[in-house]
Amino acid sequence: MNSLKAILARKLTESDPTIDVHGSDRKILQIACQDFTNYLKFTWNLSGKETGIDNIIEKTEQFVEEPGELESFLVVWTGLWLKKWKNRVKLVLGNQSQNNSNQINKILSTAEPLWKELECRQELVEILTSALIRNGEICGTEILAERLLKVELGKKSNQHINKKEQIFAVLNDAIRKAREMTQITGPLIFIRIEKGYFTQQTPQEITKL
């Protein structure tokens, strides 16, 4: 585990001792690391795969003057993130479903092959992630961004999606939806807990759009 991930794991545990970041709640740590990396990329206007969690320490050293500054900032950020997590994420047991989930799943199924063929998908995710953070969302940003883009892509599945104007249309509609989403109170991300979750299996994310 790299140093940033280790610090973040410790701060999450200190903020909420009930979280087992190395066991059944490791998914929380995974999403928190992803969100913190996206937050730094947004704050410092970074982009590209080289700013992933494994390399972010090198980048932070260029901006952080004091050795303990990053850790102090993480205390504040972790508290805000956990508050968002408790507000935005809900566990769903068994086969419980959410309103309109069948319709959304159908759209997502249609969008999946188009998404895989979209060469600029990472750039679109980064742009939409920044839009979410700009509007106050710091939890599950990449999950929300990718799901929003896929939904808008699925709605336009009968169009030539690789054309620039169609890509811009998907992005603009997703940004508009992202802004609307930030005004919603309550859960946005639903994590379905299958039978094996508490024996270290990975849960499946379900996003409410």
Secondary structure, 3 states (H helix, E strand, C coil): CCHHHHHHHHHHHHHCCCCCCCCCCHHHHHHHHHHHHHHHHHHCCCCCHHHCCCCHHHHHCCCCCCCCHHHHHHHHHHHHHHHHHHHHEEEEECCCCCCCHHHHHHHHHHHHHHHHHCCCHHHHHHHHHHHHHHCCCCCCHHHHHHHHHHHHHHHCCCCCCCCHHHHHHHHHHHHHHHHHHCCCCCCCEEEEECCCHHHCCCCEEEECC
